[in-house]
Amino acid sequence: MHTLMRIVRYLMNVLTYLDFQPSRKKALYLVLGLTALFLLLTAFVYLLPTTFIDIEFSEEVQEYNSPFLDAVMKGVSWFGTQTVAISLALATALVFLMLRYRWEALFLSLTLLSSVLNFGIKLLVNRPRPTDDLVRIVVKAQHNSFPSGHTVFYVTFFGFLIFLMYRLRQFPPAVRWGIGGVSLLLILAVPFSRVYLGAHWFSDVAAGFMLGLISLIGLILLYLPSTHSSPPHS
């Protein structure tokens, strides 16, 4: 728990930097760097759909397995299933709207655009899912494999929730730390969950993490000029 709190505090420091830097050049450089890495990885995967690195990583993650761990990993991934993800994002946005945080509600809804972008990239790259002759398949996933849509959604949506919990000091500390902590745990756990379940390769979740960060930073940079947080008014 102490380690988790340290990670959350470090993330808060990063968000403070994004919030108060007069110049956003470094944040934009970070987006450009992540985009370049993402494009390189995409080209690599397009040319070599299956690599020993992906297979080795899957074998390491799946080495220890059990029915209980299967259930836990399915639970971690549950929030990223299409219907649940859309419902979760819109329901959360509705809660913020009811609390009169209009801009926050709008941007929470916009986190779903990262999933639309991800789906388009899936169609272009057209990478097959892992097969049971190479890895253990716990969950038979649909659509193409690259990038991981679950990872993109978790980093973008739950990452923006963490950002809002930092920004909106009007919320009780227990709520802010609770939502922030759970969101961070889900972000860190979902890449391993997807590989463990046999739904993705390591390169899929790595690309998903990059694309999620690109989307998250982009949303934060768009959000900050729009409002300095919109507290509820009577």
N, C-alpha and C positions, 0 to 999 in steps of 0.2 A: 504494500500500500504506500509506503514511504517513497519507493522508486517511482510509482505511478504519479504521485503528487509532484515529484521533481520534474518528471517529463511534462506534466501539465503546466508547471510554472515556466519551464523553458519555452513551451509553445506560446504562452502568454507574452513572454519577452519578444518573441518573433512578431506576434500580432501588434505589440506596442510599437515595434519598429515600423511596421507597415502603416500604422495609424498616424504617427507623429512626424515621420520624415517629410520635410518640405519637398524634397525631390524624390520621385519614384523611379529614378533611373535604375537603381540596383534591383528593385522588384521586377522591372521590365526585363533587365538582363537575365534574371533568374528564369522568367517565363521563356525567354528566347533560348536559354541554355537547355531547359527541360524539353522545349519543342525540338531542338536539334537532336538531343539524345533519343527522343521518342521516334523521330523520323529515321534515325540510324537503326534503331531496334526494329522498326517496322520493315525497313528494307531487308535487314538480316533475316527476319522471320519469313518474309515473302520468298526469299531465295532458298532458305533452308527451313522448311516447316517443322522438322523434328531434329533436335540436336541432343548430344549426349549430356550436355549441361542440364537441360530440361528433364531428361529421364533420370539422371542422378539425383537431382533435387527432389523429384517426386518420390523416388525410392527412399530417400532419407526421411521425408515428411511422413510417409506411409509405413515406415518400418514398425512403429508402435501403433497398433490399432486395436479397437475393441468395440463392441456394440454401444457401450456408454460414450466413448469418444466419437463414434459415428453420430450419435444423437446430438452431442454438444456442437459438433461442427455443422450439422444441419441447422441447428438453432442459430448459430452465428450467421449463416448464409440466408436465413429465412427473410430478413428485412430487405434483401436485395432482389427477391423474386418480383417479377414485373408488376403484378397487381398490388402487392404489399408496398413496394417502393413508391409507386404513384400515389397510393392512398396515404402513406405515411407523410410524404412531402406536402401533399395538399391539406391533409388534416392538421399538420403542424403549422402550415401557413394560415389556416383558418383560425387556429388558436391565437396566433399573433395578431391577426386582423381583429378578432374579438377584443383583444387587449389594447387595440388602437395603435399597434405598431405596424403601420401600413407599408412602409418601405421594406421593413424586415420580412413581412408576409410576402411581398412581391418577389424579393430576392430568394426566399426559400422556395418559391414556386419555380423560379428560374434555374434552380439547381438541376431540375429534370432535363434541361437542354443538354447537359453533358452526356446524358444517356442517349439522347437522340444522335448527337455527334458520334458517340461510341458505336452505335448500331450502323451508321453509315460506313465507318472505318471497317467494321466487321465484314460488311458486304464487299468492300474493295479488296481487303487482304484475303478473305475466303480461306482462312486456316481451319483445318478439321480439328475436332475435339480429340483429346487423348482416347486411345482405344484400350480395350481390356487385354490385349496381347502385350501391352507395354506397361500399364499401370493398373492398380486396383480401382475399379469404378464403383463408387458408392451411390452416386447420383448421376443418372443419365440426363445430361443437359442438352438443350436444344440450341439451334442456330450455330454460328461459327464461333471460334475460340478466342480470337485475338482482336482487341484487348479484352480483359475481363470486365464485363459490365458491372458486376457486383462491386469490384474494387473502385471503379470510376465513381459509382454512385455513393459509396461509403465515404470516400475521401472528400467528394464535393459537398454532399448533403450534411454528413455528420461533422465535417471540418467547418462548414459555415455555421453550424449550430454552436460549435466550440467558440468560434469567433464572436457570435452574438452573446454568448454567456459571459465573455470577457467584456464586451462593450456595454451591455445593459446592466448597469450597477443597481438598477431599481429592483431587480429580482433578489430574493433572499439568497444569502451565500450558500445555504444547503442545496437549493435548487440549482444554482449556477455550477457548483462543484460536482453535484450529482450528475447532471446532464452532461457536463463537460467530461467527467471521468468515464462514464459509460460510453459516450461517443468515441473517445480516444481508444478505449479497449476494443470496440468494434472495428475501428479503422485498422488497428494493429493486427487484429485476429483474422480478418476476412481473407487476406492473401493466403495464409496458411490453410484456412478452411477450404478454399476453392481448390487448392492443390491436393489436400488430404482427401477430399471427396472425389477426386479424379475428374473434376469438371474443367480444369485448366492446367496449363504448363506454367513453370516459373516465369518465363518471358511474357506470358499473357498478363499475369498479375503485376509484374514490374512495369509493363507498358500502361496498365490500368492505373497504377499509382501515379505515374508521371502525368497521364492525361487528367486524372483527378486533381492533381496539384495545379496544373495549368489552369483548369477550369475554376478552381477555388481561388487562386490568386487573382485571376481575371475578375471574378465576381466581387472580391473584396475591394479591388481598385476601382471598380465601377460604383460600388456602394458608398465608399467613403466621401466622394464629392457630393453625393446625393443628399446625405443627411449626417448629422452628428448624433445619430440615434433619435428616434421620435418617441419621447416618453408619452404615456397616455395622458390625455387631457380630459377634464371633467365636462 
